[in-house]
Amino acid sequence: MKERLIRFMQGRYGAYGPDLLNRFFLGGALALMVLSFFVRWRIVYWGALAFLILAYFRMFSRNYTKRYAENQAFMKHTAKIRGWAGKQKNMMRQRKTHHIYKCPQCRQKIRIPRGKGKIAVRCPQCGTEFIKKS
C-alpha cells in the first residue's frame, strides 16, 4: 500500500516541494478560512474552498508542462511585488547595524553605519554633501 502511494505521488509535488503558485493558493485558502470565521460571509468561505480545490488540482495534475507554464506566468506577473518585498525585508534586516538616508538632491539611498556620531555624508551619485547623525 505504501509503495502504491509513493508511486502515485512521485513527481506530483516537484523536486523541491510546491511551486510558488501553489503556495499562494494554499496561503490564500488559509487566510480566507480564518477570515470566514470572523466575517460570516459565505462568499469568503467559498473563495477559500475554491483556492483549496485549485491547489489540490494543481498538486495532483500529471500535466507538468501546463503547471510549469502557469507558475512561470504567475512569477512573471508578481515579480515587481516580490522584488519590492525582498528589498523591504533586506532594509529591515540592515536597520540594526546601519542608518539608511536619502540624498536631499537626487533621492539616492545611502547606507551609513550606526554609532559614528554626526558625520558629513557625500552622495556617490550627485556629490551633494549633507550632515546626518549615525
C-alpha positions in Angstrom: 0.0 0.0 0.0 2.8 2.4 0.9 4.6 1.7 -2.4 1.4 2.5 -4.4 1.1 5.8 -2.6 4.7 6.6 -3.3 4.3 5.8 -7.0 1.1 7.8 -7.1 2.7 10.9 -5.5 6.0 10.6 -7.5 6.7 13.8 -9.4 3.4 15.5 -8.1 5.0 17.9 -5.7 8.0 18.7 -7.8 11.6 18.1 -6.8 11.6 21.0 -4.3 8.1 21.0 -2.9 5.1 23.0 -4.0 5.8 25.8 -6.5 5.1 29.5 -5.8 1.6 29.5 -7.3 0.5 26.5 -5.2 1.9 28.2 -2.1 -0.1 31.3 -3.0 -3.3 29.2 -3.4 -2.7 27.4 -0.1 -1.8 30.6 1.8 -4.8 32.4 0.3 -7.1 29.5 1.3 -5.8 29.5 4.8 -6.2 33.3 5.1 -9.8 33.2 3.7 -10.7 30.3 6.0 -9.6 32.2 9.1 -11.4 35.4 7.8 -14.6 33.4 7.2 -14.7 32.5 11.0 -14.9 36.2 11.8 -16.8 37.7 8.9 -19.5 35.1 8.4 -19.9 35.8 4.7 -20.5 32.7 2.6 -18.6 34.2 -0.3 -15.3 34.2 1.7 -15.8 30.6 2.6 -16.5 29.6 -1.0 -13.4 31.6 -2.1 -11.3 29.7 0.4 -12.7 26.4 -0.8 -12.0 27.4 -4.5 -8.4 28.2 -3.7 -8.0 24.9 -1.9 -9.5 22.9 -4.8 -7.2 24.7 -7.3 -4.2 24.0 -5.1 -5.1 20.3 -4.9 -5.9 20.1 -8.6 -2.5 21.5 -9.5 -0.8 19.3 -6.9 -2.3 16.0 -8.3 -2.1 17.0 -12.0 0.1 15.0 -14.3 0.3 17.8 -16.9 3.7 19.1 -15.8 4.3 21.4 -18.7 1.0 23.2 -18.2 1.5 23.6 -14.4 5.1 24.8 -15.1 3.8 27.4 -17.6 1.1 28.6 -15.1 3.7 29.0 -12.4 6.0 30.9 -14.7 3.2 33.3 -15.7 2.4 33.8 -12.1 6.0 34.6 -11.3 6.2 37.0 -14.2 3.1 38.9 -13.1 4.2 39.1 -9.4 7.9 39.8 -10.0 7.7 43.6 -9.1 5.8 42.9 -5.9 8.1 40.1 -4.8 11.1 42.3 -5.6 9.8 45.2 -3.6 9.0 42.9 -0.6 12.5 41.5 -0.8 14.1 44.9 -0.8 12.0 45.9 2.2 13.0 42.8 4.1 16.6 43.4 3.3 16.4 47.1 4.5 14.7 46.0 7.8 17.4 43.5 8.4 20.1 46.2 7.9 18.5 48.7 10.2 20.1 47.1 13.2 23.6 48.0 12.1 23.1 50.9 9.6 21.0 54.0 9.0 19.6 54.4 5.6 19.2 58.0 4.4 18.1 59.6 1.1 20.1 62.3 -0.6 18.2 65.5 -0.5 19.2 66.3 -4.0 18.8 63.1 -6.1 16.9 60.9 -3.6 19.6 58.2 -3.8 19.6 55.8 -0.8 22.8 55.9 1.2 23.7 53.4 4.0 25.6 54.8 7.0 26.9 52.6 9.8 25.4 53.3 13.3 27.2 54.8 16.2 29.7 57.2 14.5 28.0 60.4 15.8 27.3 63.3 13.4 29.1 62.8 10.1 29.2 64.5 6.8 27.7 62.2 4.1 28.6 62.7 0.4 26.2 61.2 -2.1 28.1 58.9 -4.5 25.7 59.8 -7.4 25.5 63.6 -7.4 28.2 64.6 -4.9 25.9 66.6 -2.6 27.2 66.7 1.0 24.9 66.8 4.0 25.2 66.2 7.7 23.4 63.4 9.4 23.5 61.6 12.8 24.6 58.0 12.6 
